[in-house]
């Protein structure tokens, strides 16, 4: 079985939702829940976060020390995923 590689011609970015360096507790939470660090290399790459895990993180926003603007952006991401009936949210980290 082979795996094909396709070029990407267009990636449309939204606003920054969180920061891998500033939001360390969130990133550590995501690593515990879904092995985030195995999906990104050198802090860059495309990651897919399951909606359920992101909802769980927001439920612990105080414990994770998330700023209000980060919470608002993640809530917006979740609302968009729900509207599209998506189970994951894709983030491009760079």
SVG drawing of the C-alpha trace seen along z (x, -y; Angstrom):
<svg xmlns="http://www.w3.org/2000/svg" viewBox="-25 -39 37 41">
<polyline fill="none" stroke="black" stroke-width="0.4" points="0.0,0.0 1.3,-3.4 0.5,-6.9 0.3,-9.7 1.5,-13.3 -0.4,-16.2 0.7,-19.8 -1.2,-22.4 -2.1,-25.5 -4.3,-27.4 -4.5,-27.6 -6.9,-30.2 -5.9,-31.2 -8.2,-32.6 -7.2,-34.7 -4.7,-33.2 -6.6,-30.9 -3.7,-30.1 0.0,-30.2 2.2,-27.1 4.7,-29.0 2.5,-31.3 -0.3,-28.9 1.9,-26.2 -0.7,-24.6 -3.1,-24.3 -0.4,-22.7 0.6,-20.3 -3.1,-19.4 -3.4,-18.7 -0.3,-16.7 -1.6,-14.5 -5.0,-14.1 -3.8,-13.5 0.0,-13.4 0.2,-16.9 4.0,-16.9 4.0,-13.9 2.0,-15.8 4.1,-18.9 7.8,-19.1 10.0,-22.0 6.8,-23.8 5.3,-23.9 2.9,-21.9 -0.8,-21.1 -2.6,-19.6 -6.1,-18.3 -7.7,-18.7 -10.9,-16.7 -13.8,-19.0 -14.4,-16.9 -10.8,-17.5 -11.1,-21.2 -14.4,-21.4 -12.8,-19.6 -9.9,-22.1 -12.4,-25.0 -14.1,-23.4 -10.8,-23.7 -9.9,-27.2 -9.3,-28.6 -7.0,-25.7 -5.2,-26.0 -4.7,-29.8 -6.3,-30.7 -6.7,-34.4 -10.2,-35.7 -9.4,-36.4 -8.0,-32.8 -11.2,-31.4 -13.3,-33.5 -11.4,-32.5 -11.5,-28.8 -15.3,-29.1 -15.6,-30.7 -13.6,-27.8 -15.9,-25.3 -19.0,-27.2 -17.7,-27.1 -17.0,-23.4 -20.5,-22.7 -22.1,-24.7 -20.2,-22.6 -20.8,-19.4 -17.1,-18.8 -15.5,-16.5 -12.1,-18.1 -10.6,-21.5 -7.5,-21.9 -4.8,-24.4 -1.7,-25.4 1.1,-26.2 4.0,-28.3"/>
</svg>
